[in-house]
């Protein structure tokens, strides 16, 4: 059957990916079906380096804490800090321990050395400061936004003082208590203090927007963009904490949706700055709804990719990654009637697939969806071919 799809298969490189697209998209997203495998991250690094050098992309955004990512961006653009400190403090989810992520940061710094700001490659985390198990305190984002406004606008316009914010926030550990994910009664998100903080955060963001003509001249565009990031993050976190305290059956659906909504807002802000490359789990970047089996059943929500695609249209492109084996995780040779099994018969270790041509070659019957033998690996749904701009296939993922 592999000979029937040869017209859909191309050697892996940036030019093969770009030939799949009608024009260079403003936001080009590469997904991965599992986290923490340097084989996939090395492939990402190679592809992104080519796209920066050949296609003029100027930001690399990954699925990591948006506030922590500012540490990485400062380092790659100005050399602030050390590589060791950046890897320790600039990434969430433990991504800083990855050798491939370290190499990405090292390369970005070397690429930017001696270049003017307009030619430098920027770094961004686009995830919120949260994970499925817990969410951060809104303190950092709220106080940073308040400090920025305090330095630039009349004090009478501020909705509160820094002392008021500090009192309402209280200790950070009451926001970050991991017990709140499984027990809504442990969440502080619907307390009177949290309710007042949501109103104050909204007022601070409104003040930021209302003062834009002044702020854009009184401060730098960079400082204003960071203040907007603090505003998005503060309001997003407070909204997330509010629904952590919810007891309705829709609680987890709301929380998953809110996380991807925060991601989408950050991606749209990155795209507004110029052409950007994005890397995350396939499910965050696909145009279809995402889904997950959780303790109370299956939940579905619109992915960040679906939300961004609805805004950007053809300016957004999504290339999924599918793979054959991760033998060290118990993922062995895929069954021949699955899409991964069909692609596994190809001779190349990695290749780029044209989805419309592959769909034509497959005819009226889609391959059988592959069942994942390991919870950390999400297989590619053949029904998603129609909404994917490309597929990168990796035959074997080796132990990092």
Order of alpha helices (4+ residues) and beta strands (2+ residues): beta-alpha-beta-alpha-beta-alpha-alpha-alpha-beta-beta-beta-alpha-alpha-alpha-alpha-alpha-alpha-alpha-alpha-beta-alpha-beta-beta-alpha-beta-alpha-beta-alpha-beta
